[in-house]
Amino acid sequence: MSEKRRDAIPDRAQVRSQVFARDGYRCQAASLFLDVRCFGNLTVHHLTKASQGGTYTPDNLVTLCARHNDLIEERPTIATALGLVRRPHG
């Protein structure tokens, strides 16, 4: 891997820590899914998936518990309406 490309790869642990701190170490979907309690470890969720051009940067990540992350993967239309998923433009 070239040095330039290596420098462009974010320190994932550092980015994850920044996102957790910014979000107060709390699942950001808990108040949106009132009928579903948080469960499982916290994780970072891409608002725009990496496969669709999303980056591993704080502005594209949000803290979710494992349960809400699974719900969002299962129900992408609801997640989009709640602002927890972004669709790429174009």
C-alpha positions as CSV (number, residue, x, y, z in Angstrom):
1,M,0.0,0.0,0.0
2,S,1.3,3.4,-0.9
3,E,2.2,5.9,1.9
4,K,-0.3,8.4,0.5
5,R,-3.1,5.8,0.7
6,R,-2.1,4.7,4.2
7,D,-2.2,8.3,5.4
8,A,-5.8,8.6,4.0
9,I,-7.1,5.6,6.2
10,P,-8.5,6.9,9.4
11,D,-7.5,5.5,12.8
12,R,-10.8,3.6,13.3
13,A,-10.4,3.3,17.1
14,Q,-9.8,7.1,17.4
15,V,-12.8,7.9,15.2
16,R,-15.0,5.5,17.1
17,S,-14.0,7.1,20.4
18,Q,-14.7,10.6,19.0
19,V,-18.2,9.5,17.9
20,F,-19.0,7.8,21.2
21,A,-17.9,10.9,23.1
22,R,-19.8,13.2,20.8
23,D,-23.0,11.1,21.3
24,G,-22.6,10.9,25.1
25,Y,-22.0,7.2,25.0
26,R,-25.7,6.6,24.3
27,C,-27.7,5.0,21.5
28,Q,-29.0,7.8,19.3
29,A,-32.0,5.8,18.2
30,A,-33.4,5.1,21.7
31,S,-35.7,8.0,21.7
32,L,-36.8,7.3,18.1
33,F,-37.9,3.7,18.7
34,L,-40.0,4.1,21.8
35,D,-41.3,0.6,21.7
36,V,-37.8,-1.1,21.5
37,R,-35.4,-0.9,24.4
38,C,-31.6,-0.7,23.9
39,F,-29.8,-3.9,24.0
40,G,-26.2,-5.0,23.3
41,N,-22.9,-3.2,22.9
42,L,-22.6,0.2,21.4
43,T,-21.5,0.4,17.8
44,V,-21.0,3.1,15.2
45,H,-23.4,3.1,12.3
46,H,-22.7,4.6,8.9
47,L,-25.4,7.1,7.8
48,T,-24.2,6.5,4.3
49,K,-23.0,3.0,3.8
50,A,-19.4,2.5,2.8
51,S,-20.5,0.5,-0.2
52,Q,-22.4,3.7,-1.3
53,G,-19.4,6.0,-0.8
54,G,-19.8,6.7,2.9
55,T,-16.7,7.5,4.9
56,Y,-15.5,6.4,8.3
57,T,-15.6,9.9,9.7
58,P,-17.5,11.4,12.6
59,D,-19.9,13.3,10.3
60,N,-21.0,10.0,8.7
61,L,-21.2,8.0,11.9
62,V,-23.7,7.8,14.8
63,T,-23.7,5.7,18.0
64,L,-26.3,2.9,18.1
65,C,-26.8,-0.1,20.4
66,A,-26.6,-3.5,18.6
67,R,-30.4,-3.9,18.7
68,H,-31.2,-0.6,17.1
69,N,-28.4,-1.1,14.5
70,D,-30.0,-4.5,13.6
71,L,-33.5,-2.8,13.3
72,I,-32.1,-0.2,11.0
73,E,-30.6,-2.8,8.8
74,E,-33.9,-4.7,8.7
75,R,-36.1,-1.6,8.1
76,P,-34.1,0.9,5.9
77,T,-37.2,2.9,4.9
78,I,-38.0,3.7,8.6
79,A,-34.3,4.5,9.2
80,T,-34.2,6.9,6.3
81,A,-37.4,8.7,7.6
82,L,-35.7,9.0,11.0
83,G,-32.5,10.4,9.5
84,L,-30.4,7.5,10.5
85,V,-29.7,6.5,6.9
86,R,-28.6,8.8,4.1
87,R,-29.0,7.9,0.5
88,P,-26.2,9.0,-1.9
89,H,-27.1,11.7,-4.4
90,G,-27.1,11.0,-8.1
